[in-house]
Amino acid sequence: MVPQLNTLVWQQFGAAIDMLENAITACPDGLWAEEPAFCRLAHHTLFFLVYYLSDDQPGATEYTPPPPFTKSEFEDVPPVVTYRKDELLVYAGHGREKLRRQLTGNTAEELFEKRFVSEYRDLCLFELLLYNMRHVQHHTAQLNLLLRQHGVVPPDWVGKAGDSII
């Protein structure tokens, strides 16, 4: 059951990450520069994607995102930095690898037994995976809406992750 569960979660969560990457890639450079909300929303989504997959550093105080990113999402003021698309796509790849490690590094039992405890959440890792996947998909839909509102045809739906878990 463990490999099957991990594969199923990978296929769907990986598809959500694929869709996020596709939305970022589909954003024309002009829109990226003119609409700071797009970059901020993409950054927010990736920040929490990686944070929620960090079962080794669950607290906001201990968590450190990879460079060049900061802990800005834990502050009341949004980041003033406009990240480049390629930086955010690397961040998405970082999140994908953290997901892969979490799914291949834990048994099904461990996913249900280990907990992610922070100032705002106390969930087993499996529930946090579902929560995180919903968060990614929610904001990806918002990014696709922004694309539509600016006359850009959003990317197609992704049914399963484009790569395998191993």
C-alpha positions as CSV (number, residue, x, y, z in Angstrom):
1,M,0.0,0.0,0.0
2,V,2.8,2.5,0.8
3,P,4.2,2.8,-2.8
4,Q,0.7,3.0,-4.2
5,L,-0.3,5.7,-1.8
6,N,2.9,7.7,-2.4
7,T,2.5,7.4,-6.1
8,L,-1.1,8.5,-6.1
9,V,-0.3,11.6,-3.9
10,W,2.7,12.3,-6.1
11,Q,0.6,12.1,-9.3
12,Q,-1.9,14.6,-8.0
13,F,0.3,17.0,-6.0
14,G,2.9,16.9,-8.7
15,A,0.1,17.9,-11.2
16,A,-0.8,20.9,-9.0
17,I,2.9,22.0,-9.0
18,D,3.0,21.4,-12.8
19,M,0.0,23.7,-13.2
20,L,1.6,26.4,-11.0
21,E,4.8,26.3,-13.1
22,N,2.7,26.4,-16.3
23,A,0.8,29.5,-15.0
24,I,4.1,31.3,-14.2
25,T,5.6,30.3,-17.5
26,A,2.5,31.5,-19.4
27,C,2.6,35.0,-17.9
28,P,4.0,37.4,-20.6
29,D,7.0,39.4,-19.5
30,G,5.0,42.7,-19.9
31,L,2.3,41.4,-17.6
32,W,4.9,40.2,-15.1
33,A,6.4,43.7,-15.0
34,E,3.1,45.6,-14.9
35,E,1.1,43.4,-12.5
36,P,3.1,42.9,-9.3
37,A,0.2,40.9,-7.8
38,F,1.0,38.0,-10.2
39,C,4.6,37.7,-8.9
40,R,3.5,38.2,-5.3
41,L,0.9,35.5,-5.5
42,A,3.2,33.1,-7.2
43,H,5.9,33.7,-4.6
44,H,3.4,33.3,-1.7
45,T,2.2,30.0,-3.2
46,L,5.8,28.7,-3.5
47,F,6.9,30.0,-0.2
48,F,4.2,28.0,1.6
49,L,4.6,25.0,-0.7
50,V,8.2,24.6,0.5
51,Y,7.5,25.6,4.1
52,Y,4.7,23.0,4.5
53,L,7.0,20.3,3.1
54,S,9.7,21.2,5.7
55,D,8.8,18.7,8.3
56,D,12.4,19.0,9.6
57,Q,11.9,22.8,10.4
58,P,8.3,23.4,11.1
59,G,8.3,26.6,13.1
60,A,8.2,30.0,11.5
61,T,11.2,31.0,13.7
62,E,13.4,28.1,12.5
63,Y,12.3,28.0,8.9
64,T,14.7,29.5,6.3
65,P,13.7,29.5,2.6
66,P,16.4,28.9,0.0
67,P,18.2,32.0,-1.3
68,P,17.4,34.5,-2.7
69,F,14.1,34.3,-0.8
70,T,13.3,35.6,2.6
71,K,10.9,35.0,5.4
72,S,8.7,37.9,4.1
73,E,5.6,35.8,4.1
74,F,5.7,35.6,7.9
75,E,5.7,39.4,8.1
76,D,2.7,41.7,7.7
77,V,4.3,43.6,4.8
78,P,4.5,41.8,1.4
79,P,7.9,41.6,-0.2
80,V,9.0,44.6,-2.2
81,V,11.2,42.4,-4.3
82,T,9.8,41.3,-7.7
83,Y,11.3,38.0,-8.4
84,R,12.1,36.8,-11.9
85,K,10.1,34.0,-13.4
86,D,13.2,31.8,-13.7
87,E,13.9,32.3,-9.9
88,L,10.3,31.2,-9.1
89,L,10.5,28.2,-11.4
90,V,13.7,27.1,-9.6
91,Y,11.8,27.6,-6.3
92,A,9.0,25.3,-7.7
93,G,11.6,22.7,-8.5
94,H,12.9,22.9,-5.0
95,G,9.3,22.3,-3.7
96,R,8.9,19.4,-6.1
97,E,12.1,17.8,-4.8
98,K,11.0,18.3,-1.1
99,L,7.7,16.6,-2.0
100,R,9.5,13.7,-3.6
101,R,11.8,13.3,-0.5
102,Q,8.8,13.4,1.8
103,L,6.9,10.8,-0.1
104,T,9.8,8.5,-0.7
105,G,11.3,9.0,2.8
106,N,8.3,8.2,4.9
107,T,6.2,5.1,5.1
108,A,2.4,5.5,5.0
109,E,2.4,5.0,8.8
110,E,4.9,7.8,9.3
111,L,2.8,10.1,7.1
112,F,0.0,9.6,9.5
113,E,2.1,9.5,12.7
114,K,4.5,12.4,12.2
115,R,3.1,15.8,12.9
116,F,3.7,19.3,11.5
117,V,3.2,21.7,14.4
118,S,3.5,25.4,14.0
119,E,2.0,28.5,15.4
120,Y,-1.1,28.0,13.2
121,R,-1.2,24.3,12.3
122,D,-1.1,20.9,14.0
123,L,-1.6,18.3,11.3
124,C,-0.2,14.9,10.5
125,L,2.0,15.0,7.4
126,F,-0.6,13.3,5.3
127,E,-3.3,15.8,6.1
128,L,-0.7,18.6,5.6
129,L,0.1,17.2,2.1
130,L,-3.6,17.5,1.2
131,Y,-3.9,21.0,2.7
132,N,-0.7,22.1,0.9
133,M,-2.0,20.7,-2.5
134,R,-5.3,22.5,-2.0
135,H,-3.4,25.7,-1.3
136,V,-1.2,25.4,-4.4
137,Q,-4.3,24.7,-6.6
138,H,-6.3,27.5,-5.1
139,H,-3.6,30.1,-5.9
140,T,-2.9,28.6,-9.3
141,A,-6.5,29.1,-10.2
142,Q,-6.1,32.8,-9.1
143,L,-3.0,33.1,-11.3
144,N,-5.0,31.7,-14.2
145,L,-7.8,34.1,-13.6
146,L,-5.3,37.0,-13.7
147,L,-4.0,35.7,-17.0
148,R,-7.6,35.6,-18.4
149,Q,-8.3,39.1,-17.1
150,H,-5.4,40.3,-19.1
151,G,-6.4,38.5,-22.3
152,V,-3.9,35.6,-21.9
153,V,-5.2,32.1,-22.5
154,P,-4.2,30.1,-19.4
155,P,-2.5,26.8,-19.6
156,D,-4.4,23.6,-19.9
157,W,-5.4,21.4,-16.9
158,V,-2.9,18.8,-15.9
159,G,-4.4,15.4,-14.9
160,K,-1.3,13.8,-13.5
161,A,2.3,14.8,-12.7
162,G,4.5,15.0,-15.8
163,D,7.3,13.0,-14.1
164,S,7.3,9.9,-11.9
165,I,8.1,9.9,-8.2
166,I,11.3,8.0,-8.6
